[in-house]
C-alpha cells in the first residue's frame, strides 16, 4: 500500500502465528540496546519499563543501553504525532532515576565529526550524513553499536 501523505510504501497488515516455546533460554552476558526518538515522548518510559522488566527475568545483560536520537524533531518518515522535547527529556530523566538502563546515549546529530567517523568505520564512506537519502536514520544505531563495542566487558560474539 502507499501512504497518501508521504507517498511511501508500507505494509498494511502483519499476520503472526505465535507458538509458546516455554522459557526463553538465558543469554548470559549479552547487551540490550533500545533506540528512541522524541516522537516517542508519550510512551518511552512505559516502553522501556516493559522491555526491561519482561526480558530481565530470563536474561542477564552485561549492560542496557538507551540510544536517544534527537537529530530529527520534525519531518519523520512515518510521523504520527508532534514532538514535545520537554516531555521527552523528562521521560528520559525518569528512566535514569529508575535505573532502568545503565547508559543513556544522546545523539543530537550536530557532531559532524562523529557522523563522519561512523560513516567511515561502518560504511567505508567519507560523509557526515546521519540519515539516508530517504530520511531513514542510521548513524545513532551505529553509535550505539560503537558504545557496546567499546564497553569493557564486550566480547566479539556479544553483537548480533
C-alpha positions as CSV (number, residue, x, y, z in Angstrom):
1,X,0.0,0.0,0.0
2,X,1.0,3.7,-0.4
3,X,0.8,6.3,2.3
4,X,-1.2,9.1,0.8
5,X,0.6,11.8,2.8
6,X,4.2,10.8,2.4
7,X,3.9,8.6,-0.7
8,X,6.0,5.9,1.0
9,X,5.2,2.3,0.6
10,X,4.2,0.4,3.7
11,X,2.9,-3.0,4.7
12,X,-0.8,-2.5,5.7
13,X,-1.1,-5.6,7.9
14,X,1.1,-8.2,9.5
15,X,-0.1,-11.7,10.5
16,X,1.8,-13.7,13.0
17,X,1.3,-17.2,14.3
18,X,2.6,-17.4,17.8
19,X,3.5,-20.8,19.3
20,X,4.5,-21.0,23.0
21,X,8.1,-22.3,23.4
22,X,8.3,-22.3,27.1
23,X,11.0,-20.3,28.9
24,X,13.5,-18.4,26.7
25,X,17.0,-19.7,27.3
26,X,19.2,-17.3,29.2
27,X,21.8,-15.5,27.1
28,X,24.3,-14.7,29.8
29,X,26.2,-11.5,29.3
30,X,24.6,-10.1,26.2
31,X,23.9,-6.4,25.7
32,X,20.5,-4.8,25.2
33,X,20.2,-1.6,23.1
34,X,17.0,0.3,22.9
35,X,16.5,3.0,20.3
36,X,14.3,6.0,20.8
37,X,13.4,9.4,19.2
38,X,11.5,12.4,20.5
39,X,8.3,11.4,18.8
40,X,8.0,8.7,21.5
41,X,7.7,11.3,24.3
42,X,4.4,9.9,25.5
43,X,5.4,6.2,25.5
44,X,9.2,5.9,26.0
45,X,9.0,5.5,29.8
46,X,6.4,2.7,29.7
47,X,8.1,1.1,26.7
48,X,11.5,0.9,28.4
49,X,9.9,-0.4,31.6
50,X,8.0,-3.1,29.7
51,X,11.1,-4.1,27.6
52,X,13.5,-4.3,30.6
53,X,11.0,-5.9,33.0
54,X,9.9,-8.5,30.5
55,X,13.4,-9.5,29.4
56,X,15.4,-9.3,32.7
57,X,13.8,-12.3,34.4
58,X,15.1,-14.7,31.7
59,X,18.3,-12.9,30.5
60,X,21.3,-11.5,32.2
61,X,22.5,-8.4,30.4
62,X,26.1,-7.0,30.7
63,X,24.6,-3.6,30.1
64,X,21.4,-2.0,29.0
65,X,21.9,1.0,26.7
66,X,19.2,3.5,25.6
67,X,20.1,5.5,22.5
68,X,18.0,8.7,22.3
69,X,18.2,10.1,18.8
70,X,17.2,13.8,18.9
71,X,18.8,14.6,15.5
72,X,15.3,15.0,14.0
73,X,12.4,16.7,15.7
74,X,10.1,17.1,12.7
75,X,9.6,15.6,9.2
76,X,9.8,11.9,10.3
77,X,9.1,9.3,7.6
78,X,6.0,8.0,9.4
79,X,5.3,10.8,11.7
80,X,2.2,10.0,13.9
81,X,2.4,12.9,16.4
82,X,4.2,16.1,17.1
83,X,7.3,16.3,19.2
84,X,7.4,17.6,22.8
85,X,11.1,17.8,23.7
86,X,10.4,18.8,27.3
87,X,8.2,15.8,27.9
88,X,10.8,13.6,26.1
89,X,13.7,14.8,28.3
90,X,11.5,14.5,31.4
91,X,10.8,10.9,30.5
92,X,14.5,10.2,29.8
93,X,15.3,11.6,33.3
94,X,12.8,9.3,34.9
95,X,14.3,6.3,33.1
96,X,17.7,7.2,34.5
97,X,16.3,7.9,38.0
98,X,14.5,4.5,38.0
99,X,17.8,2.9,36.9
100,X,16.1,1.1,34.0
101,X,19.2,1.5,31.8
102,X,22.9,1.5,32.5
103,X,23.7,4.2,30.0
104,X,21.8,6.9,28.1
105,X,23.4,7.9,24.8
106,X,22.1,11.2,23.4
107,X,22.7,11.7,19.7
108,X,21.8,15.2,18.6
109,X,23.2,14.9,15.0
110,X,25.2,18.1,15.4
111,X,28.6,16.4,15.8
112,X,29.6,16.1,12.1
113,X,33.0,14.6,13.1
114,X,31.2,11.8,14.9
115,X,28.9,11.1,11.9
116,X,31.9,11.2,9.6
117,X,33.7,8.6,11.8
118,X,30.6,6.4,11.9
119,X,30.2,6.5,8.1
120,X,33.8,5.8,7.5
121,X,34.0,2.9,10.1
122,X,30.7,1.2,9.3
123,X,30.1,2.0,5.6
124,X,33.5,2.9,4.3
125,X,32.2,6.3,3.1
126,X,33.5,9.8,3.5
127,X,30.3,11.5,4.6
128,X,29.0,13.4,7.6
129,X,25.4,12.3,7.0
130,X,23.3,10.8,9.8
131,X,20.3,9.9,7.7
132,X,19.9,8.1,4.3
133,X,18.7,9.9,1.2
134,X,15.1,8.8,2.0
135,X,15.4,10.2,5.5
136,X,15.9,7.0,7.5
137,X,18.3,7.5,10.4
138,X,21.2,5.1,10.8
139,X,24.1,6.9,12.5
140,X,22.6,6.8,16.0
141,X,22.2,3.0,15.7
142,X,25.8,2.6,14.7
143,X,26.9,5.0,17.5
144,X,25.0,2.7,19.9
145,X,26.9,-0.3,18.4
146,X,30.2,1.5,18.9
147,X,29.3,2.1,22.6
148,X,28.7,-1.6,23.0
149,X,31.9,-2.5,21.2
150,X,33.9,-0.1,23.4
151,X,32.3,-1.5,26.6
152,X,35.0,-3.0,28.9
153,X,33.1,-6.4,29.0
154,X,32.5,-6.6,25.3
155,X,33.3,-9.9,23.5
156,X,33.0,-10.2,19.7
157,X,30.1,-12.7,20.0
158,X,28.0,-10.2,22.0
159,X,27.0,-8.2,19.0
160,X,24.3,-10.0,17.0
